């Protein structure tokens, strides 16, 4: 089955990897150890990405669970540190995306992304105007690796699962896509992704 579409995750695929010091900084602002901060940061992230809570509610829940009290200004500063860490675009990934689109394939972004960041990115990150389709968890009310979000992606692209290549930095998300027959690959770097595409007969 010939490939018709290539879809990329956003965080740590289209962007450069998040600086590990960011989490250390956030934990320091909360006055706790990194491990303790992360124990609440990621479990609560799913509902934030799904769009059921906003960024201020997300951080207030994290701090409540940590038994930490901070004023709104301090919370806003933590939010800005977090959101800013996802703004560093990898130019090599963008170049590959442009190459895919120029070659005549459908191009997409599939990302677990909250409203707060998505609204900013659509105004300020030019790569968001590049794909034919963008599917974001907060707008769909679905998150990877849920089966329904991949089914929605296929419906939007109007293709069969075997006609889609998907790149993501999470093994869990890759496995969820593969369960539907999508040709999904764990992200390493743009050059490796290009090799994977060429091996599938994608003509770049």
C-alpha positions as CSV (number, residue, x, y, z in Angstrom):
1,X,0.0,0.0,0.0
2,X,1.5,3.3,-1.1
3,X,2.2,6.1,1.4
4,X,-0.1,9.1,1.0
5,X,0.5,11.1,4.2
6,X,3.2,11.8,6.8
7,X,2.3,13.2,10.2
8,X,4.6,14.5,12.9
9,X,4.2,15.0,16.6
10,X,5.1,18.5,17.9
11,X,7.0,18.3,21.2
12,X,10.5,17.0,20.8
13,X,9.9,16.1,17.2
14,X,9.1,19.4,15.5
15,X,10.8,21.1,18.5
16,X,14.2,20.6,19.9
17,X,14.3,18.5,23.1
18,X,13.1,20.3,26.2
19,X,16.1,21.4,28.3
20,X,16.2,19.1,31.4
21,X,16.9,22.2,33.5
22,X,13.4,23.5,32.9
23,X,11.9,20.9,35.3
24,X,14.6,21.6,37.8
25,X,13.7,25.3,37.7
26,X,10.0,24.6,38.1
27,X,10.6,22.3,41.0
28,X,12.9,25.0,42.6
29,X,10.1,27.6,42.2
30,X,7.8,25.2,44.1
31,X,10.5,24.6,46.7
32,X,10.5,20.8,46.2
33,X,12.7,18.2,44.7
34,X,12.5,17.4,41.0
35,X,11.2,13.9,41.6
36,X,8.4,15.1,43.8
37,X,7.4,17.8,41.4
38,X,7.4,15.4,38.4
39,X,5.2,12.9,40.4
40,X,2.3,15.3,39.9
41,X,3.4,17.2,36.8
42,X,2.9,14.3,34.3
43,X,-0.1,12.4,35.8
44,X,-2.1,15.6,35.6
45,X,-0.9,16.5,32.2
46,X,-3.4,14.3,30.3
47,X,-6.4,16.3,31.4
48,X,-4.6,19.6,30.7
49,X,-3.7,18.3,27.2
50,X,-7.3,17.0,26.7
51,X,-8.6,20.5,27.4
52,X,-10.7,19.8,30.5
53,X,-8.6,22.1,32.7
54,X,-6.7,25.3,31.8
55,X,-3.1,26.1,32.5
56,X,-3.8,28.0,35.8
57,X,-6.0,25.1,37.1
58,X,-3.3,22.6,36.1
59,X,-0.6,24.4,38.0
60,X,-2.8,25.0,41.0
61,X,-3.6,21.3,41.2
62,X,0.1,20.4,41.0
63,X,0.9,22.8,43.8
64,X,-2.1,21.7,45.9
65,X,-1.0,18.1,45.7
66,X,2.5,19.2,46.7
67,X,1.0,21.1,49.6
68,X,2.6,24.3,48.3
69,X,1.0,27.7,48.3
70,X,2.2,30.4,45.8
71,X,0.7,33.7,44.7
72,X,-0.7,34.2,41.2
73,X,2.4,36.1,40.0
74,X,4.6,33.2,40.9
75,X,2.3,30.7,39.3
76,X,2.2,32.8,36.1
77,X,6.1,32.9,36.1
78,X,6.1,29.1,36.3
79,X,3.6,28.8,33.5
80,X,5.8,31.0,31.3
81,X,8.9,28.9,32.0
82,X,7.0,25.8,31.0
83,X,5.4,27.1,27.8
84,X,8.6,28.8,26.7
85,X,10.5,25.5,26.8
86,X,8.3,24.2,23.9
87,X,9.0,27.1,21.5
88,X,12.4,26.0,20.2
89,X,11.8,24.7,16.7
90,X,14.1,22.2,15.0
91,X,14.8,23.7,11.6
92,X,15.9,20.3,10.2
93,X,12.5,18.8,11.0
94,X,10.8,21.7,9.4
95,X,12.9,21.3,6.3
96,X,11.9,17.6,6.1
97,X,8.2,18.6,6.5
98,X,8.6,21.1,3.7
99,X,10.2,18.4,1.5
100,X,7.4,15.9,2.2
101,X,4.7,18.5,1.3
102,X,6.6,19.6,-1.9
103,X,6.8,16.0,-3.0
104,X,3.0,15.8,-3.0
105,X,2.2,13.9,0.2
106,X,-0.4,15.0,2.7
107,X,1.4,16.6,5.7
108,X,0.0,16.7,9.2
109,X,0.7,17.5,12.9
110,X,-0.8,15.2,15.6
111,X,0.0,16.5,19.1
112,X,-1.2,16.3,22.7
113,X,-1.3,20.0,23.2
114,X,-3.3,22.3,25.6
115,X,-5.3,25.3,24.5
116,X,-3.0,27.8,26.0
117,X,0.0,26.8,24.0
118,X,-1.9,26.1,20.8
119,X,-3.4,29.5,20.7
120,X,0.0,31.1,21.1
121,X,1.6,28.8,18.5
122,X,-0.9,29.4,15.8
123,X,-0.1,33.1,16.0
124,X,3.7,32.9,16.4
125,X,5.1,29.6,15.1
126,X,5.1,29.6,11.3
127,X,5.3,25.8,11.0
128,X,1.7,25.6,12.1
129,X,0.7,27.0,8.8
130,X,2.6,24.3,6.9
131,X,0.6,21.1,7.3
132,X,-2.6,20.2,5.4
133,X,-4.2,19.1,8.7
134,X,-3.5,19.7,12.4
135,X,-5.2,17.5,15.0
136,X,-4.7,18.7,18.6
137,X,-5.8,16.9,21.8
138,X,-7.4,19.9,23.4
139,X,-9.7,20.5,20.4
140,X,-10.5,16.8,19.9
141,X,-11.1,16.0,23.6
142,X,-8.9,13.0,22.9
143,X,-5.2,12.3,23.7
144,X,-2.6,9.9,22.3
145,X,-2.4,6.9,22.6
146,X,-6.2,6.6,22.7
147,X,-7.5,4.7,19.6
148,X,-10.1,7.3,18.8
149,X,-7.6,10.1,18.1
150,X,-5.8,8.0,15.5
151,X,-9.1,7.1,13.9
152,X,-10.0,10.8,13.8
153,X,-6.7,11.5,12.2
154,X,-7.3,8.9,9.5
155,X,-10.8,10.3,8.9
156,X,-9.5,13.8,8.5
157,X,-6.8,12.6,6.0
158,X,-9.3,10.4,4.2
159,X,-6.8,7.5,3.9
160,X,-6.3,4.0,5.2
161,X,-4.1,3.3,8.1
162,X,-1.4,1.6,6.0
163,X,-1.1,4.8,3.9
164,X,0.1,6.9,6.8
165,X,3.5,7.3,8.4
166,X,3.6,8.8,11.8
167,X,6.6,10.0,13.9
168,X,6.4,10.5,17.7
169,X,8.9,10.7,20.6
170,X,6.7,8.4,22.8
171,X,6.9,4.6,22.5
172,X,3.4,4.4,24.0
173,X,2.0,6.7,21.3
174,X,3.8,4.7,18.6
175,X,2.4,1.5,19.9
176,X,-1.1,3.0,19.9
177,X,-0.7,4.0,16.3
178,X,0.8,0.7,15.2
179,X,-2.2,-1.2,16.7
180,X,-4.3,0.4,14.0
181,X,-1.9,-0.5,11.2
182,X,-0.3,2.9,10.9
183,X,3.4,2.9,10.0
184,X,4.6,4.6,13.1
185,X,8.2,5.2,14.1
186,X,9.9,6.4,17.3
187,X,11.5,9.7,16.7
188,X,15.3,9.9,16.8
189,X,16.3,12.7,14.5
190,X,15.3,14.2,11.1
191,X,17.9,12.3,9.1
192,X,16.8,9.0,10.6
193,X,13.1,9.9,9.8
194,X,14.1,10.7,6.2
195,X,15.7,7.2,5.9
196,X,12.6,5.6,7.2
197,X,10.5,7.4,4.7
198,X,12.7,6.5,1.8
199,X,12.7,2.8,2.9
200,X,8.9,2.9,2.6
201,X,9.1,4.2,-0.9
202,X,8.3,7.8,-0.1
203,X,9.9,9.9,-3.0
204,X,11.6,13.0,-1.6
